[in-house]
Amino acid sequence: MNLEGAIEKECSQYSEKELLRAAEDLTTRYHSQRAHDTHLHRVAYLATRLPATYAVLKKVFSEIEVPERVIDCGAGPGTSLWALPESSITLIEQDGEFVKLGKRLAPREAMWKTQSFLSLTDRADLILFSYSLNEIPPEKVSLAIEKAYAQTDNFIVVIEPGTPEGFERIRAIRKQLLGLGMSIHAPCPHHETCPMVGSNWCHFSVRLPRTSLHRKLKKGSLGYEDEKYSYLIASKEPHSPSGARILRHPLKRKGHSVATLCTKEGLIEKTFTGKERKDLSWGDLLD
């Protein structure tokens, strides 16, 4: 069964009206930073958030060759099992009901641990924090990263909402990991001080198709959704990033396009003409 089918099967035990009410309640809960309360809330999360999280994971991990052993810290219902089918994943999730749901949905066998990732003791080649660091007190984020650094044999990957708050966590973690001697793989094409200042924040977007149920629960009229996210990939193995990362959608003008680029020299605007301007996409890394 594919991910879409697994979600629909789980949702079938509730009416569309019940799911819609739960989805609306989830929005309120997120704003007040309250957790999922009932099984219905968790199923509404599957329908409204899991597809976007899956799409972001696939996009982020296209930047590197994903290693064999992965630990997912704050795994929720196990989205990484679907996004990383070739890896051996240990899923750490302190919400026991989410663990039960994740096990029922899982496309394959995996190791689940019902605990806080702040007590991480396992080792892996890559440690992932996907939309999970906002679930712990802000003053403990650096501790979680420090522990992940001690337990990973190479990569740390962090994914956050594409909001100013999400990016500020990414920026602080980037500084911390560089201070620990790690290398940045993406999105930054350099190890210099982050050039984003003021109202600027580094984020990207991935487009995913909506099912009929997803569209109804999100009260959307379009057949697709654009999920905004910020992320960071760092490694213990030395890596020298280079090139220029396209920030935001390039501005298309008659006969040319203008793109904002993050480079070793800082943020620059570059004009592209001819055929090359047609291949520019937000988030791409240019040589």
N, C-alpha and C positions, 0 to 999 in steps of 0.2 A: 504494500500500500504506500502511495506517495504521501507527502506532507499534507497536501490539500485534502486528500481523502481521509486521513487520520483526524484532521481538525473537524471535518464535517461529521464524521462518525461520532465524535465526542459531543458535538453540539446538538446532535439529533435527539438527545434525551430531554431537551428544553424547547419551549416554544420560541418563536422569533420575538414575541413581545417580552418574554422573560429575559432573553439575551440582550435585547435593546435596553431594557431598564438597568441591567447589570453593567452594561458598557457605559451608560451615562454615569452610574455610580462610581465606576472605576476612574473616570475623568476627575470627578470631585475628590476621590481619595488620593490620586496622584498629586493634585495641587496641595493637599494638606499633609502629604507624605505619610499616609496611612497604608497599611499592608492590605493584601487581599484577605477577605474575611470568610467567604464561603466557597464551596465547590463551584457554585454558579459564577462567582467572580473570576475564579481561575479559568473556567471554560470560556468566559467572555474575553479574558486575556488571550487565550489561544486564538480566538477568531479575529481579534482586533490588532494584536501586537506581534504575535509569533511570525506571521508572514514577513513583516518588515524587518524584524530582527534577523531572520534567516537570510533575507536579501543582503543586509548589511554585512553579515558574517562572510557570505560568499564573496562579496566585493572586496572586503578588507584582506581576506586571506589569498586573494589572487595576486597580492603584492610579493608573496614569498613562497618558497617551497615548504609546505607544512610538514613538520617532523612527525615521527611515529607516536611519541608519548605526549599527551596533552592533558592538562588539568584545567577544568572550567570552574572558576570561582564565582559562586552565585549563579548556578546553572539554570535556575528556574525549572521549566518543564523539559529541559534537555535539548534546546534548539541546536546546540553545537553537534549533537549526534547526527542530525540531518545535514548540516552544512559541511561537516568534515568526515565523510564516510570512510576514508582510508586510515584514519588515525585511531589509536587506542586511547579512549578518553575516560578520565576519572571525573565524575561530576559531583561537585560539592554544593549542597543546597541545605540551608537550615530549616526551611519550611517543609515539614514532613508530608503535608498534603500535596505540595507540588512534586515532591519526590515520587509519591504514589502515582500521581497523574503522569509524570514523565516516564516512569517504568511501563505504564500501560500503553503509552503512545510510542515508545522507543522502537525504532526500526531494527535494532540489533542489541545484543547483550553489551552491558557496560557496567563499570563499577560506580555505584552511587554511595555517597557518604552524607548522612544527615547531620550537618554540623556547620558552624560558622567558619568561613575561610580565614578568619583571623587566627584560628588555631591550626593552620596548615602545617602538615608534617611530611606529606608526600613529595617526591621529586618527579620532575618531568622535563622534557626537552622544551616545552612551551607552556607558559601559564597565562591563562586568559581571564580578563575581567570584562565581561560584556554587559553594559548597562547595570552594573552591580555595585559600584563604589559609592553611589548616592544612597545606598541602603545602610551604610554605616555612618557613625558620627564623623563629621569633617576632620576632627583632630586625629582620627585613627587611619585616615587614608594613607599617609606617609608610612605608617607602621605596616599596613597591608602590603604596600609596594616593597618595603624593606624585606619583609618575610618572603615575598615572591622572588625577590632577587636572590635570597639565600637558597631557595628551593629549586630554582630553574637551572637547567644545564645550558640553556642558551637564550630562548626568546621570552619576552614579556609583551603581551598585546593588550591594549586597553581601548575599549570602545565606549563612548559617551554620547548622550543626546547632542545634536548639533545646535546647542544653545550657548549663549555667553557663559552660563554657569558650567555647562559641560566642558566647554573649551578651557575654562580657567583650571579645572581639575587636570586636564590634559597638559596644559602649560606647566603647572607645578610638578607633575609627574615627570615630564620631559627633563626639567631642570634637575630633579632628584636623580634620575637614571643616568644622565650625563655626568653628574657628580660622582656616581658610583663606578664610572668608567665604561658604561655601556655605549654601544653604537646605535644610531637611529637608522632604520631602513625606510620608514614611510610615516607620515607623508612628507616630512621635512627633507629637502635635498641638501641639507648641510647640518653642521653641528654648532652653528653660530647662535647668538642670542635670538630668540623668537622676535621677528619684526612686527608682529601684530600688536597694535597699540590703539588706545582710545576705544571707539565703538566697533573696531574690526575684531572679528573672531574667525578662526580657521575651522571651516566645516565643509562637508561635501554632501552629495545627494545621490540616492539610488532610486530608480523607478521600478515599481513592481506592479503586476496586474492585480486587479481586485476581482474576487469572486462576487457573485450576487449577494451573498450573505455579508461579506466584508463591506461592500458598498452600503448596504442598508444599515449595518451597525455603526458605521462611521459617518452616516448621513451624507455620503458623497454622491455627486452626480457623474463623476468621471469614472472611466473603466480602469484607472490606474491611480497609484498613490506615489508621491515623492517623499521618501524618508530622508530627513537630514540627520547627519551624524558627524562627530569628531572622533579621531582615533590616533593611536600611536603604536608603532611596532619598533621594538628595540631588541638588541642581541648582545650577548657577552662576547661572541666571536667578533673580531674587528671587521668593520664595514665602513667604507668611505662613500657616503651618498654624494650624488652629483646631479646636475641638470637643473630643471626649473619646473615647479609644480603649478599648474593652472588653478587659480583661486577664483571661484564664482564662474557663472556662465560668461563666455566671451561676448563682447558687444559686437553685433554684426552691423556693419555699415555698407553703403554702396561701394563695392569694389575692394573692401578690406574689412578686417575684424580686429578688435583691440582686446587683448587679454591681460589680466593682472597676474603676474608671476611672482612666486616666492623663490628667491635665489640666494646664493651665498652672499651677494652684495646687498640683500634686502629686498623689499617689494619694488617691482618695476612694472611699468606698462609697456607692452610691445605690440606693434602693429604687424599684422600678417596679411599678405596679399597672395593672389594666385591660388593654386590648388591647395597649398598647405593650410589656408584659412578654413577650408571646408572640413578638415579633420580634427579641429580643436574641440575638446570636450572638458567641461569642468572636472577637475581631479586628475587629469592626465599628467604624466611626468614626461617632459620634453628633454631630449638629449642636449 
